[in-house]
Amino acid sequence: MTDTRTYHEQTKIDQTIRLREVLKTLPSFARDYFRAIEPKSSARTRINYAYDVRVFFHFLMENNPVYKDYTIEQFKVCDLEKLEPVDIEEYMEYLKVYERDDELITNSEKGLARKMSALRSFYSYYYKHQFITKNPTLLVDMPKLHDKAIIRLDTDEVALLLDFVETCGSQLTGQSLVYYNKTKERDLAILTLLLGTGIRVSECVGLDLNNVDFKNNGITVTRKGGNQMVVYFGDEVAEALEKYIEGSRKSVTPISGHENALFLSTQRRRMGVQAVENMVKKYARQVTPNKKITPHKLRSTYGTSLYKETGDIYLVADVLGHKDVNTTKKHYAAIDEDRRRLAASAVRLRES
């Protein structure tokens, strides 16, 4: 019997199984919380929260004298209200740098904020349902997040990147050249698609052949949360996709279970997120060595270009699949960089 599950259906199953395994490493009462947040969160989010909450309990066992002889199974929900705000503050300090399995782990502002948000949400559930009578996380200020400059490709860098993928074979020999020729059309199609539509890398790898509609120049993507949406593309994207599909994609026989995948690895399997990330970095560092370009930066490049061309922040939010337009405004409706550059010559220090 042929397995007819889609990529996204199989991913959800895999993540659910993985979450169950992680929950086995947490106190038994934690399952109530993760069951409660299931309707309003993705399996991936719950997995990340489970890992984050587990770090908290390991911190208590390693650093809090009261729990130094505890095992994870001994924790009860009442232990949550025995902690004071200072214990939460110590945990927040601990998160900046700590060791786990002989590995030194550090957290950026964003990582620190996520772990603290996970802990606050965890506490909130038990406090709201009156399992505990106090919530010390409410008495601790959450870490401040500083705005960072959006890294993206300039217009000329986009052209340089695509040109490089098309022509860099002339610089290669041997096995490197063989690999390049085998993946050139695919890589060019992926980069052109990411730059021409702004879709997420997870949406890109989840595409099937039947998700591409050349009649209307659109692709059906599955957004975060499972909603499907048609994203339209221009002629440059259409040309790159058609050349790949009718060329190297058609010449490959995928292994069982991967027949429908649009983008295949050299092992004839559906490409994964990590593989696309590595491919983007490989090419980008040759063209823009001073910029750390990832698939998400290509998404930012598209969003910025679309906003500059249309001035319509709601269109940008819709096309990028942002549920909250404020997220889009924060990233794309700030002072235009070209205008900011004018400040460099607007003020004269000496009259010539």
DRENPAFI-370557 format. One record per residue (C-alpha): residue in one letter; x, y, z. Coordinates in steps of 0.5 Angstrom, whole numbers, plus 500, padded with zeros to 3 digits. Example, Ala and Ser with C-alpha at 12.3 -4.5 7.8 and 13.67 -1.06 7.14 Angstrom:
a525491516/s527498514/
***
This chain:
m500500500/t503507498/d504512504/t500518502/r502523507/t504529505/y511532508/h507537513/e503531515/q509527516/t513532520/k507533525/i507526526/d515526527/q515532532/t509529536/i513523537/r519527539/l515531544/r513525547/e520523548/v522529551/l516530556/k519523559/t525527561/l521532565/p517532571/s510528570/f506534572/a509538566/r505534561/d498537564/y501544561/f504541554/r497538553/a493545555/i497549550/e497544544/p491547541/k494554540/s501552539/s505548534/a509541535/r515545534/t514550539/r512545544/i518541543/n522548544/y519550550/a520543553/y527543552/d527550555/v523548561/r528542562/v534547563/f530550569/f529543572/h537542571/f539548574/l535547580/m538540581/e545543580/n545550583/n539550588/p541547595/v534545596/y534540590/k541538590/d539531591/y533531587/t532527581/i527530575/e522525577/q521527585/f519534583/k512536584/v508542582/c508545589/d516546588/l514551583/e511556589/k517554594/l522559589/e523566590/p524571585/v531571587/d531564584/i528566578/e533572577/e539567579/y536562573/m536568568/e543569570/y545562569/l542562562/k547567559/v553561560/y552554562/e555547561/r551541559/d554534557/d561538557/e559543552/l559550554/i552553552/t551561551/n544565550/s543571546/e538576548/k533573543/g535566546/l535568553/a528572552/r525565549/k527561555/m524566560/s518566556/a517559556/l518559564/r513564565/s508561561/f509554564/y508558571/s502562569/y498555567/y499552574/y498559577/k492560573/h489553574/q490554582/f495549583/i500554586/t498560590/k504565587/n508566581/p515569582/t516569575/l511575575/l516579580/v522579575/d523583569/m524580563/p530581559/k531587554/l531586547/h535591543/d533592536/k539589531/a540592524/i536587519/i542584514/r539583507/l542583500/d543590496/t540589489/d547589486/e548583491/v542579489/a544579481/l551578483/l549572487/l545569482/d550570477/f555567481/v551560481/e550560474/t557561472/c562559478/g563552475/s568555470/q572555477/l571548479/t575541477/g574534478/q568532483/s567539485/l565540478/v561534477/y557536484/y556543481/n553541475/k548536478/t546541483/k546547479/e539548476/r536546483/d540551487/l539556482/a531555482/i531555490/l535561491/t531565485/l524562489/l527564496/l529571493/g523572488/t517570493/g520571500/i517564503/r520561509/v526555508/s521550511/e515552506/c520551501/v523544503/g515542504/l513544496/d511538492/l511538484/n504539484/n504545488/v507549482/d502552478/f505555472/k499557469/n497562474/n505563476/g503561483/i506556489/t501553494/v505553501/t503551508/r504556513/k506556520/g500553523/g498549517/n494554513/q495553506/m496560501/v498561494/v504565493/y505568486/f511569483/g514573477/d517570470/e524570473/v522565478/a518561473/e524560468/a528558474/l523553476/e521550469/k528549467/y530545474/i523541473/e524539466/g531538467/s535535472/r529534476/k526530471/s532526470/v532523477/t528517480/p527519487/i527514492/s520511495/g516516499/h520522496/e517522489/n512528490/a518532493/l520538488/f527539491/l531533492/s538532495/t543528491/q541522495/r534523491/r531524498/r527531499/m532536501/g531538509/v532545512/q539544514/a541542507/v538549504/e541553509/n548550508/m547551500/v545558501/k551560506/k556556501/y554561495/a553567499/r560567503/q563567496/v559573494/t558577500/p563575505/n562580510/k555579511/k552572514/i547571509/t541565511/p535563507/h531568512/k536574510/l533572503/r526573506/s528579509/t531582502/y525580499/g520583504/t525590504/s524590496/l517589496/y516594501/k520599497/e517598491/t509598493/g510602500/d504597502/i506594509/y499590509/l501587502/v508585505/a505582511/d500578507/v505575502/l510574508/g505570512/h505575518/k499574522/d501580526/v502586521/n506590527/t511584526/t512587519/k512594521/k518593526/h522590520/y520593514/a517600515/a523603519/i527609516/d529607509/e536606509/d537610503/r535616507/r539614513/r545615508/l543622506/a545624514/a552622512/s553628507/a547633510/v551636516/r558639514/l563640519/r567645515/e566650509/s570648503/
***
